[in-house]
C-alpha cells in the first residue's frame, strides 16, 4: 500500500516529499480527504482555495 503525504500549504495528497503544485514540504500526518474534480463548480474547493483538480487532505499537521 502506498503512503500519501499532504502538502502543508495547499493540502494536495502526493507520494512525494515535495508538492508538485507549490513545491512546499509535505507532511505524513493528515486527516480526511476530499477529491475535487471540477474546482470551478465546487463549493468545497472554493472554501479551501483549491484551483486544480486532485485529492486533498482536510487537515494537515
C-alpha positions as CSV (number, residue, x, y, z in Angstrom):
1,X,0.0,0.0,0.0
2,X,1.4,3.4,-0.9
3,X,1.9,6.1,1.6
4,X,0.4,9.5,0.9
5,X,1.8,12.8,2.2
6,X,-0.1,16.0,2.4
7,X,1.3,19.4,1.3
8,X,1.5,21.8,4.3
9,X,0.5,24.7,2.1
10,X,-2.2,23.6,-0.4
11,X,-3.2,20.2,1.2
12,X,-2.6,18.2,-2.0
13,X,-2.1,14.5,-1.4
14,X,1.0,13.1,-3.1
15,X,3.6,10.2,-2.7
16,X,6.5,12.7,-2.9
17,X,8.4,14.7,-0.3
18,X,7.7,18.0,-2.1
19,X,4.4,19.2,-3.5
20,X,4.3,19.1,-7.3
21,X,2.0,22.1,-7.4
22,X,3.6,24.6,-5.0
23,X,7.0,22.9,-4.1
24,X,6.4,23.1,-0.4
25,X,7.4,20.3,2.1
26,X,4.8,17.5,2.7
27,X,3.7,16.0,6.0
28,X,2.9,12.4,6.9
29,X,0.3,13.5,9.5
30,X,-3.0,14.4,7.9
31,X,-6.7,13.5,8.4
32,X,-9.6,13.0,6.0
33,X,-9.6,13.8,2.3
34,X,-11.7,15.1,-0.5
35,X,-11.5,14.5,-4.2
36,X,-12.0,17.7,-6.3
37,X,-13.0,17.0,-9.9
38,X,-14.2,20.4,-11.0
39,X,-12.8,23.2,-8.8
40,X,-14.7,26.0,-10.6
41,X,-18.1,24.4,-9.7
42,X,-17.2,23.0,-6.2
43,X,-18.2,24.9,-3.1
44,X,-15.7,22.9,-1.1
45,X,-12.9,23.8,-3.4
46,X,-13.8,27.5,-3.1
47,X,-13.8,27.3,0.7
48,X,-10.4,25.5,0.7
49,X,-8.9,27.8,-2.1
50,X,-8.3,24.9,-4.4
51,X,-7.9,25.8,-8.1
52,X,-6.7,22.4,-9.6
53,X,-8.4,19.0,-9.6
54,X,-7.0,16.3,-7.3
55,X,-7.1,14.6,-3.9
56,X,-6.7,17.0,-1.0
57,X,-6.3,16.5,2.8
58,X,-8.9,18.2,5.0
59,X,-6.5,18.6,7.9
60,X,-2.6,18.7,7.9
61,X,-0.4,18.8,10.9
